């Protein structure tokens, strides 16, 4: 990969974060609204961007391990929210064990097993492992919980890691690292943009029964901002032409919104505000990657279909 391109892209992210911090500080001083959560979110972003930058620059292996850890923490939060049967403790073991196996396929560049291990093999194995307890009460809920948790927290997120090992192309010297940086940046920036636009101008609720704070102003503002940034950034770190950059600029914010409200529906059903409390201002790991659970697989297969 072209390290100079990646280095400059990371410098740009740090510069943008510094600018955002100044803007948030100015807004918090002048606004009559409570901006404590926005300030906490900005502070947490400094820590998350630092961790991401270190992992990104050291090696692909370290980055893959970081994604595996993220999947583990997200899955742990998922299972902590949804009570499982005592009889399923062994099934929990197999579910967690699938994480290093799935990320080994990423490390090994074995796309065939990467694509089918969780949606086929684990999908078929976990119900069998569960029925060995011979307790049928709650069987359907248990199997659904395990399989959806693995799909959401492990399989979907592992697509982001797999981007790392995609090779450079004549039109993209930054290779998979550039594609991953593009995906992560736009997904997370879209979250920030939708939140900020909604906080400043939001009036019309978009889906109040699931996420009362989501507004049309926030959604459309985020989509427009992300669309513009996609067209601006794509030539620097991706092989996309302007048509595909525009398509990615729509796929990422729309899919990110759907991922966000899907996890919100889960939390509302369970009666919890956040999936955890690990990240101040954001909640848990799953709260932070809810958008990525949808954007990562869609963006990966969009990219692979047109360019690899």
Short mmCIF file of the C-alpha atoms (twelve columns), coordinates in Angstrom:
data_MODEL
# 
_entry.id   MODEL 
# 
loop_
_atom_site.group_PDB 
_atom_site.id 
_atom_site.type_symbol 
_atom_site.label_atom_id 
_atom_site.label_alt_id 
_atom_site.label_comp_id 
_atom_site.label_asym_id 
_atom_site.label_seq_id 
_atom_site.Cartn_x 
_atom_site.Cartn_y 
_atom_site.Cartn_z 
_atom_site.pdbx_PDB_model_num 
ATOM 1   C CA . UNK A 1   0.000   0.000   0.000   1 
ATOM 2   C CA . UNK A 2   1.049   3.597   -0.481  1 
ATOM 3   C CA . UNK A 3   1.976   4.604   3.056   1 
ATOM 4   C CA . UNK A 4   2.290   8.271   2.142   1 
ATOM 5   C CA . UNK A 5   -1.371  8.344   1.088   1 
ATOM 6   C CA . UNK A 6   -2.480  6.582   4.265   1 
ATOM 7   C CA . UNK A 7   -0.309  8.783   6.461   1 
ATOM 8   C CA . UNK A 8   -1.732  11.941  4.928   1 
ATOM 9   C CA . UNK A 9   -5.257  10.567  5.251   1 
ATOM 10  C CA . UNK A 10  -4.677  9.920   8.964   1 
ATOM 11  C CA . UNK A 11  -3.232  13.400  9.394   1 
ATOM 12  C CA . UNK A 12  -6.380  14.742  7.756   1 
ATOM 13  C CA . UNK A 13  -8.572  12.787  10.196  1 
ATOM 14  C CA . UNK A 14  -6.658  14.154  13.180  1 
ATOM 15  C CA . UNK A 15  -6.945  17.663  11.768  1 
ATOM 16  C CA . UNK A 16  -10.671 17.235  11.205  1 
ATOM 17  C CA . UNK A 17  -11.085 15.927  14.743  1 
ATOM 18  C CA . UNK A 18  -9.238  18.964  16.106  1 
ATOM 19  C CA . UNK A 19  -11.471 21.271  14.076  1 
ATOM 20  C CA . UNK A 20  -14.586 19.408  15.244  1 
ATOM 21  C CA . UNK A 21  -13.449 19.737  18.849  1 
ATOM 22  C CA . UNK A 22  -13.097 23.510  18.453  1 
ATOM 23  C CA . UNK A 23  -16.550 23.737  16.859  1 
ATOM 24  C CA . UNK A 24  -18.126 21.628  19.612  1 
ATOM 25  C CA . UNK A 25  -16.430 23.778  22.245  1 
ATOM 26  C CA . UNK A 26  -17.768 26.949  20.638  1 
ATOM 27  C CA . UNK A 27  -21.275 25.489  20.289  1 
ATOM 28  C CA . UNK A 28  -21.326 24.259  23.884  1 
ATOM 29  C CA . UNK A 29  -20.434 27.740  25.127  1 
ATOM 30  C CA . UNK A 30  -23.085 29.540  23.084  1 
ATOM 31  C CA . UNK A 31  -25.967 27.060  22.952  1 
ATOM 32  C CA . UNK A 32  -28.781 27.032  25.485  1 
ATOM 33  C CA . UNK A 33  -29.208 23.277  24.960  1 
ATOM 34  C CA . UNK A 34  -27.419 20.666  27.067  1 
ATOM 35  C CA . UNK A 35  -24.314 19.738  25.067  1 
ATOM 36  C CA . UNK A 36  -22.667 17.504  27.698  1 
ATOM 37  C CA . UNK A 37  -23.196 14.348  25.668  1 
ATOM 38  C CA . UNK A 38  -21.769 15.947  22.522  1 
ATOM 39  C CA . UNK A 39  -18.681 17.075  24.450  1 
ATOM 40  C CA . UNK A 40  -18.209 13.573  25.927  1 
ATOM 41  C CA . UNK A 41  -18.578 12.028  22.496  1 
ATOM 42  C CA . UNK A 42  -15.889 14.323  21.094  1 
ATOM 43  C CA . UNK A 43  -13.509 13.489  23.949  1 
ATOM 44  C CA . UNK A 44  -14.066 9.772   23.425  1 
ATOM 45  C CA . UNK A 45  -13.313 10.185  19.735  1 
ATOM 46  C CA . UNK A 46  -9.765  11.298  20.573  1 
ATOM 47  C CA . UNK A 47  -9.158  8.012   22.377  1 
ATOM 48  C CA . UNK A 48  -10.797 5.873   19.688  1 
ATOM 49  C CA . UNK A 49  -8.960  7.586   16.840  1 
ATOM 50  C CA . UNK A 50  -5.654  7.174   18.706  1 
ATOM 51  C CA . UNK A 51  -6.224  3.431   19.161  1 
ATOM 52  C CA . UNK A 52  -7.309  3.059   15.546  1 
ATOM 53  C CA . UNK A 53  -4.289  4.984   14.260  1 
ATOM 54  C CA . UNK A 54  -1.770  2.916   16.235  1 
ATOM 55  C CA . UNK A 55  -3.343  -0.380  15.151  1 
ATOM 56  C CA . UNK A 56  -3.572  0.824   11.576  1 
ATOM 57  C CA . UNK A 57  0.072   1.843   11.306  1 
ATOM 58  C CA . UNK A 58  1.714   -1.068  13.126  1 
ATOM 59  C CA . UNK A 59  0.550   -3.967  10.930  1 
ATOM 60  C CA . UNK A 60  -2.438  -5.616  9.297   1 
ATOM 61  C CA . UNK A 61  -2.210  -8.444  11.834  1 
ATOM 62  C CA . UNK A 62  -2.588  -6.060  14.764  1 
ATOM 63  C CA . UNK A 63  -5.517  -4.374  13.025  1 
ATOM 64  C CA . UNK A 64  -7.236  -7.727  12.494  1 
ATOM 65  C CA . UNK A 65  -6.712  -8.582  16.172  1 
ATOM 66  C CA . UNK A 66  -8.243  -5.225  17.145  1 
ATOM 67  C CA . UNK A 67  -11.321 -5.983  15.043  1 
ATOM 68  C CA . UNK A 68  -11.556 -9.436  16.626  1 
ATOM 69  C CA . UNK A 69  -11.456 -7.803  20.060  1 
ATOM 70  C CA . UNK A 70  -14.173 -5.368  19.001  1 
ATOM 71  C CA . UNK A 71  -16.326 -8.301  17.865  1 
ATOM 72  C CA . UNK A 72  -15.733 -10.063 21.190  1 
ATOM 73  C CA . UNK A 73  -16.708 -7.011  23.256  1 
ATOM 74  C CA . UNK A 74  -19.767 -6.344  21.090  1 
ATOM 75  C CA . UNK A 75  -20.909 -9.969  21.307  1 
ATOM 76  C CA . UNK A 76  -20.375 -9.945  25.064  1 
ATOM 77  C CA . UNK A 77  -22.582 -6.854  25.352  1 
ATOM 78  C CA . UNK A 78  -25.174 -8.480  23.109  1 
ATOM 79  C CA . UNK A 79  -25.365 -11.629 25.228  1 
ATOM 80  C CA . UNK A 80  -25.332 -9.567  28.435  1 
ATOM 81  C CA . UNK A 81  -28.470 -7.720  27.301  1 
ATOM 82  C CA . UNK A 82  -30.350 -10.870 26.295  1 
ATOM 83  C CA . UNK A 83  -30.518 -13.487 29.072  1 
ATOM 84  C CA . UNK A 84  -29.550 -16.950 27.880  1 
ATOM 85  C CA . UNK A 85  -30.536 -20.292 29.393  1 
ATOM 86  C CA . UNK A 86  -28.204 -21.962 31.871  1 
ATOM 87  C CA . UNK A 87  -28.334 -24.974 29.595  1 
ATOM 88  C CA . UNK A 88  -26.681 -22.916 26.850  1 
ATOM 89  C CA . UNK A 89  -23.392 -22.202 28.604  1 
ATOM 90  C CA . UNK A 90  -21.574 -24.622 26.348  1 
ATOM 91  C CA . UNK A 91  -23.183 -22.979 23.338  1 
ATOM 92  C CA . UNK A 92  -21.808 -19.638 24.556  1 
ATOM 93  C CA . UNK A 93  -18.343 -21.191 24.512  1 
ATOM 94  C CA . UNK A 94  -18.742 -22.255 20.874  1 
ATOM 95  C CA . UNK A 95  -20.131 -18.840 19.931  1 
ATOM 96  C CA . UNK A 96  -17.134 -17.025 21.415  1 
ATOM 97  C CA . UNK A 97  -14.737 -19.573 19.906  1 
ATOM 98  C CA . UNK A 98  -16.070 -18.714 16.460  1 
ATOM 99  C CA . UNK A 99  -14.511 -15.233 16.733  1 
ATOM 100 C CA . UNK A 100 -10.827 -16.230 16.436  1 
ATOM 101 C CA . UNK A 101 -11.764 -18.802 13.781  1 
ATOM 102 C CA . UNK A 102 -13.621 -16.218 11.672  1 
ATOM 103 C CA . UNK A 103 -10.776 -13.739 11.935  1 
ATOM 104 C CA . UNK A 104 -8.241  -16.447 11.095  1 
ATOM 105 C CA . UNK A 105 -9.973  -16.786 7.731   1 
ATOM 106 C CA . UNK A 106 -9.480  -13.039 7.317   1 
ATOM 107 C CA . UNK A 107 -5.794  -13.278 8.267   1 
ATOM 108 C CA . UNK A 108 -5.371  -16.256 5.901   1 
ATOM 109 C CA . UNK A 109 -7.177  -14.440 3.052   1 
ATOM 110 C CA . UNK A 110 -9.427  -17.483 2.714   1 
ATOM 111 C CA . UNK A 111 -12.527 -15.815 1.308   1 
ATOM 112 C CA . UNK A 112 -14.407 -19.079 0.728   1 
ATOM 113 C CA . UNK A 113 -14.438 -20.068 4.401   1 
ATOM 114 C CA . UNK A 114 -14.744 -16.467 5.545   1 
ATOM 115 C CA . UNK A 115 -17.992 -16.126 3.591   1 
ATOM 116 C CA . UNK A 116 -19.646 -19.342 4.819   1 
ATOM 117 C CA . UNK A 117 -18.207 -20.182 8.245   1 
ATOM 118 C CA . UNK A 118 -20.734 -18.237 10.360  1 
ATOM 119 C CA . UNK A 119 -23.802 -18.024 8.067   1 
ATOM 120 C CA . UNK A 120 -23.588 -21.739 7.179   1 
ATOM 121 C CA . UNK A 121 -21.455 -23.817 9.535   1 
ATOM 122 C CA . UNK A 122 -22.155 -21.972 12.794  1 
ATOM 123 C CA . UNK A 123 -25.774 -21.428 11.763  1 
ATOM 124 C CA . UNK A 124 -26.211 -25.196 11.518  1 
ATOM 125 C CA . UNK A 125 -23.951 -26.189 14.416  1 
ATOM 126 C CA . UNK A 126 -25.249 -23.944 17.202  1 
ATOM 127 C CA . UNK A 127 -28.830 -25.291 17.185  1 
ATOM 128 C CA . UNK A 128 -27.416 -28.827 17.366  1 
ATOM 129 C CA . UNK A 129 -25.137 -27.854 20.255  1 
ATOM 130 C CA . UNK A 130 -28.134 -26.281 21.987  1 
ATOM 131 C CA . UNK A 131 -30.423 -29.282 21.621  1 
ATOM 132 C CA . UNK A 132 -27.853 -31.561 23.239  1 
ATOM 133 C CA . UNK A 133 -29.014 -30.121 26.577  1 
ATOM 134 C CA . UNK A 134 -32.391 -31.748 25.824  1 
ATOM 135 C CA . UNK A 135 -34.193 -28.669 27.128  1 
ATOM 136 C CA . UNK A 136 -36.699 -27.456 24.565  1 
ATOM 137 C CA . UNK A 137 -38.190 -24.595 26.602  1 
ATOM 138 C CA . UNK A 138 -36.906 -21.369 25.068  1 
ATOM 139 C CA . UNK A 139 -35.074 -23.252 22.303  1 
ATOM 140 C CA . UNK A 140 -36.227 -20.978 19.457  1 
ATOM 141 C CA . UNK A 141 -35.366 -17.760 21.297  1 
ATOM 142 C CA . UNK A 142 -31.989 -19.170 22.283  1 
ATOM 143 C CA . UNK A 143 -31.049 -20.254 18.758  1 
ATOM 144 C CA . UNK A 144 -32.216 -16.940 17.287  1 
ATOM 145 C CA . UNK A 145 -30.211 -14.997 19.864  1 
ATOM 146 C CA . UNK A 146 -26.991 -16.893 19.199  1 
ATOM 147 C CA . UNK A 147 -27.204 -16.784 15.424  1 
ATOM 148 C CA . UNK A 148 -28.261 -13.143 15.141  1 
ATOM 149 C CA . UNK A 149 -25.585 -12.134 17.650  1 
ATOM 150 C CA . UNK A 150 -22.879 -13.846 15.605  1 
ATOM 151 C CA . UNK A 151 -24.128 -12.368 12.347  1 
ATOM 152 C CA . UNK A 152 -24.356 -8.859  13.765  1 
ATOM 153 C CA . UNK A 153 -21.269 -8.657  15.964  1 
ATOM 154 C CA . UNK A 154 -18.842 -11.029 14.266  1 
ATOM 155 C CA . UNK A 155 -19.706 -11.803 10.653  1 
ATOM 156 C CA . UNK A 156 -20.732 -8.264  9.693   1 
ATOM 157 C CA . UNK A 157 -17.796 -6.573  11.437  1 
ATOM 158 C CA . UNK A 158 -15.269 -9.047  10.026  1 
ATOM 159 C CA . UNK A 159 -16.021 -7.632  6.559   1 
ATOM 160 C CA . UNK A 160 -14.301 -4.419  7.629   1 
ATOM 161 C CA . UNK A 161 -11.205 -6.407  8.590   1 
ATOM 162 C CA . UNK A 162 -11.251 -8.303  5.287   1 
ATOM 163 C CA . UNK A 163 -10.999 -4.998  3.419   1 
ATOM 164 C CA . UNK A 164 -7.488  -4.663  4.860   1 
ATOM 165 C CA . UNK A 165 -6.126  -7.584  2.905   1 
ATOM 166 C CA . UNK A 166 -7.513  -6.589  -0.475  1 
ATOM 167 C CA . UNK A 167 -4.553  -5.844  -2.758  1 
ATOM 168 C CA . UNK A 168 -3.610  -2.562  -4.327  1 
ATOM 169 C CA . UNK A 169 -4.839  -1.945  -7.870  1 
ATOM 170 C CA . UNK A 170 -3.540  0.299   -10.660 1 
ATOM 171 C CA . UNK A 171 -6.268  2.778   -9.689  1 
ATOM 172 C CA . UNK A 172 -5.764  2.442   -5.931  1 
ATOM 173 C CA . UNK A 173 -2.214  2.395   -4.611  1 
ATOM 174 C CA . UNK A 174 -3.532  2.608   -1.038  1 
ATOM 175 C CA . UNK A 175 -5.030  -0.874  -1.409  1 
ATOM 176 C CA . UNK A 176 -7.301  -2.399  1.204   1 
ATOM 177 C CA . UNK A 177 -6.015  -0.056  3.892   1 
ATOM 178 C CA . UNK A 178 -7.382  2.895   1.947   1 
ATOM 179 C CA . UNK A 179 -10.737 1.186   1.501   1 
ATOM 180 C CA . UNK A 180 -10.971 0.418   5.221   1 
ATOM 181 C CA . UNK A 181 -10.039 3.973   6.125   1 
ATOM 182 C CA . UNK A 182 -12.676 5.244   3.697   1 
ATOM 183 C CA . UNK A 183 -15.378 2.979   5.178   1 
ATOM 184 C CA . UNK A 184 -14.567 3.652   8.829   1 
ATOM 185 C CA . UNK A 185 -14.213 7.386   8.361   1 
ATOM 186 C CA . UNK A 186 -17.446 7.850   6.410   1 
ATOM 187 C CA . UNK A 187 -19.450 5.509   8.640   1 
ATOM 188 C CA . UNK A 188 -18.372 7.208   11.839  1 
ATOM 189 C CA . UNK A 189 -18.447 10.711  10.379  1 
ATOM 190 C CA . UNK A 190 -21.978 10.052  9.139   1 
ATOM 191 C CA . UNK A 191 -23.008 9.162   12.715  1 
ATOM 192 C CA . UNK A 192 -21.489 12.405  13.964  1 
ATOM 193 C CA . UNK A 193 -23.014 14.432  11.115  1 
ATOM 194 C CA . UNK A 194 -26.508 12.995  11.616  1 
ATOM 195 C CA . UNK A 195 -26.260 13.555  15.363  1 
ATOM 196 C CA . UNK A 196 -24.959 17.122  14.966  1 
ATOM 197 C CA . UNK A 197 -27.454 18.163  12.266  1 
ATOM 198 C CA . UNK A 198 -30.248 16.653  14.313  1 
ATOM 199 C CA . UNK A 199 -29.065 18.316  17.506  1 
ATOM 200 C CA . UNK A 200 -28.909 21.743  15.853  1 
ATOM 201 C CA . UNK A 201 -31.870 21.679  13.452  1 
ATOM 202 C CA . UNK A 202 -33.891 18.539  14.174  1 
ATOM 203 C CA . UNK A 203 -37.650 19.037  14.470  1 
ATOM 204 C CA . UNK A 204 -39.491 16.355  12.468  1 
ATOM 205 C CA . UNK A 205 -39.197 12.853  13.917  1 
ATOM 206 C CA . UNK A 206 -38.328 10.181  11.394  1 
ATOM 207 C CA . UNK A 207 -39.063 7.018   13.380  1 
ATOM 208 C CA . UNK A 208 -40.192 8.060   16.870  1 
ATOM 209 C CA . UNK A 209 -41.490 4.626   17.866  1 
ATOM 210 C CA . UNK A 210 -37.964 3.209   17.644  1 
ATOM 211 C CA . UNK A 211 -35.567 6.132   18.095  1 
ATOM 212 C CA . UNK A 212 -37.279 9.331   19.287  1 
ATOM 213 C CA . UNK A 213 -34.173 11.495  18.763  1 
ATOM 214 C CA . UNK A 214 -33.804 10.684  15.063  1 
ATOM 215 C CA . UNK A 215 -35.067 13.450  12.791  1 
ATOM 216 C CA . UNK A 216 -35.401 13.999  9.060   1 
ATOM 217 C CA . UNK A 217 -33.135 17.024  9.351   1 
ATOM 218 C CA . UNK A 218 -30.415 14.941  11.008  1 
ATOM 219 C CA . UNK A 219 -30.783 12.057  8.550   1 
ATOM 220 C CA . UNK A 220 -30.782 14.183  5.394   1 
ATOM 221 C CA . UNK A 221 -28.019 16.435  6.708   1 
ATOM 222 C CA . UNK A 222 -25.865 13.398  7.433   1 
ATOM 223 C CA . UNK A 223 -26.555 11.804  4.044   1 
ATOM 224 C CA . UNK A 224 -25.744 15.036  2.208   1 
ATOM 225 C CA . UNK A 225 -22.536 15.608  4.164   1 
ATOM 226 C CA . UNK A 226 -21.358 12.006  3.735   1 
ATOM 227 C CA . UNK A 227 -22.229 12.035  0.027   1 
ATOM 228 C CA . UNK A 228 -20.114 15.153  -0.501  1 
ATOM 229 C CA . UNK A 229 -17.183 13.744  1.479   1 
ATOM 230 C CA . UNK A 230 -17.326 10.447  -0.407  1 
ATOM 231 C CA . UNK A 231 -16.909 12.163  -3.767  1 
ATOM 232 C CA . UNK A 232 -14.141 14.345  -2.319  1 
ATOM 233 C CA . UNK A 233 -12.158 11.574  -0.596  1 
ATOM 234 C CA . UNK A 234 -12.681 8.558   -2.883  1 
ATOM 235 C CA . UNK A 235 -10.038 9.554   -5.489  1 
ATOM 236 C CA . UNK A 236 -7.408  9.707   -2.724  1 
ATOM 237 C CA . UNK A 237 -7.804  6.260   -1.115  1 
ATOM 238 C CA . UNK A 238 -10.082 4.129   -3.334  1 
ATOM 239 C CA . UNK A 239 -10.227 2.973   -6.968  1 
ATOM 240 C CA . UNK A 240 -13.759 4.405   -7.350  1 
ATOM 241 C CA . UNK A 241 -14.746 6.580   -10.269 1 
ATOM 242 C CA . UNK A 242 -17.204 9.372   -9.574  1 
ATOM 243 C CA . UNK A 243 -20.271 7.146   -10.161 1 
ATOM 244 C CA . UNK A 244 -19.129 4.518   -7.676  1 
ATOM 245 C CA . UNK A 245 -17.962 7.171   -5.229  1 
ATOM 246 C CA . UNK A 246 -21.436 8.707   -5.373  1 
ATOM 247 C CA . UNK A 247 -23.041 5.282   -4.894  1 
ATOM 248 C CA . UNK A 248 -20.813 4.592   -1.878  1 
ATOM 249 C CA . UNK A 249 -21.706 8.058   -0.585  1 
ATOM 250 C CA . UNK A 250 -25.348 6.984   -0.495  1 
ATOM 251 C CA . UNK A 251 -24.931 3.361   0.593   1 
ATOM 252 C CA . UNK A 252 -22.870 4.189   3.675   1 
ATOM 253 C CA . UNK A 253 -25.086 6.855   5.302   1 
ATOM 254 C CA . UNK A 254 -28.369 5.086   4.506   1 
ATOM 255 C CA . UNK A 255 -27.102 1.667   5.641   1 
ATOM 256 C CA . UNK A 256 -25.519 3.293   8.680   1 
ATOM 257 C CA . UNK A 257 -28.843 4.815   9.651   1 
ATOM 258 C CA . UNK A 258 -30.619 1.462   9.254   1 
ATOM 259 C CA . UNK A 259 -27.978 -0.286  11.370  1 
ATOM 260 C CA . UNK A 260 -28.320 2.384   14.042  1 
ATOM 261 C CA . UNK A 261 -32.117 2.165   14.307  1 
ATOM 262 C CA . UNK A 262 -32.053 -1.647  14.138  1 
ATOM 263 C CA . UNK A 263 -29.908 -1.817  17.270  1 
ATOM 264 C CA . UNK A 264 -32.118 0.925   18.763  1 
ATOM 265 C CA . UNK A 265 -35.152 -1.325  18.195  1 
ATOM 266 C CA . UNK A 266 -33.338 -4.134  20.000  1 
ATOM 267 C CA . UNK A 267 -32.522 -1.875  22.959  1 
ATOM 268 C CA . UNK A 268 -36.082 -0.546  23.134  1 
ATOM 269 C CA . UNK A 269 -37.437 -4.094  23.148  1 
ATOM 270 C CA . UNK A 270 -35.092 -4.977  26.019  1 
ATOM 271 C CA . UNK A 271 -35.732 -1.729  27.886  1 
ATOM 272 C CA . UNK A 272 -32.129 -0.501  27.938  1 
ATOM 273 C CA . UNK A 273 -30.708 2.864   26.882  1 
ATOM 274 C CA . UNK A 274 -27.214 1.704   25.920  1 
ATOM 275 C CA . UNK A 275 -25.642 -1.673  25.212  1 
ATOM 276 C CA . UNK A 276 -22.887 -0.852  27.717  1 
ATOM 277 C CA . UNK A 277 -20.962 1.965   29.371  1 
ATOM 278 C CA . UNK A 278 -17.427 1.415   28.098  1 
ATOM 279 C CA . UNK A 279 -17.250 4.610   26.011  1 
ATOM 280 C CA . UNK A 280 -18.336 7.883   27.689  1 
ATOM 281 C CA . UNK A 281 -20.943 9.712   25.630  1 
ATOM 282 C CA . UNK A 282 -21.416 6.749   23.302  1 
ATOM 283 C CA . UNK A 283 -22.457 3.879   25.578  1 
ATOM 284 C CA . UNK A 284 -21.018 0.473   24.739  1 
ATOM 285 C CA . UNK A 285 -19.000 -0.968  21.867  1 
ATOM 286 C CA . UNK A 286 -22.153 -2.138  20.107  1 
ATOM 287 C CA . UNK A 287 -23.597 1.369   20.389  1 
ATOM 288 C CA . UNK A 288 -20.521 2.665   18.582  1 
ATOM 289 C CA . UNK A 289 -20.405 0.030   15.815  1 
ATOM 290 C CA . UNK A 290 -24.148 -0.387  15.229  1 
ATOM 291 C CA . UNK A 291 -23.897 1.514   11.933  1 
ATOM 292 C CA . UNK A 292 -20.805 -0.455  10.898  1 
ATOM 293 C CA . UNK A 293 -22.688 -3.747  11.260  1 
ATOM 294 C CA . UNK A 294 -24.651 -2.754  8.175   1 
ATOM 295 C CA . UNK A 295 -22.186 -0.587  6.253   1 
ATOM 296 C CA . UNK A 296 -19.230 -3.031  6.428   1 
ATOM 297 C CA . UNK A 297 -20.769 -6.022  4.584   1 
ATOM 298 C CA . UNK A 298 -22.652 -3.865  2.077   1 
ATOM 299 C CA . UNK A 299 -19.617 -1.718  1.267   1 
ATOM 300 C CA . UNK A 300 -17.315 -4.763  1.109   1 
ATOM 301 C CA . UNK A 301 -19.463 -6.635  -1.412  1 
ATOM 302 C CA . UNK A 302 -20.140 -3.458  -3.387  1 
ATOM 303 C CA . UNK A 303 -16.366 -2.939  -3.688  1 
ATOM 304 C CA . UNK A 304 -15.584 -6.580  -4.391  1 
ATOM 305 C CA . UNK A 305 -18.240 -6.833  -7.099  1 
ATOM 306 C CA . UNK A 306 -17.000 -3.823  -9.069  1 
ATOM 307 C CA . UNK A 307 -13.253 -3.859  -8.446  1 
ATOM 308 C CA . UNK A 308 -11.967 -7.263  -7.265  1 
# 
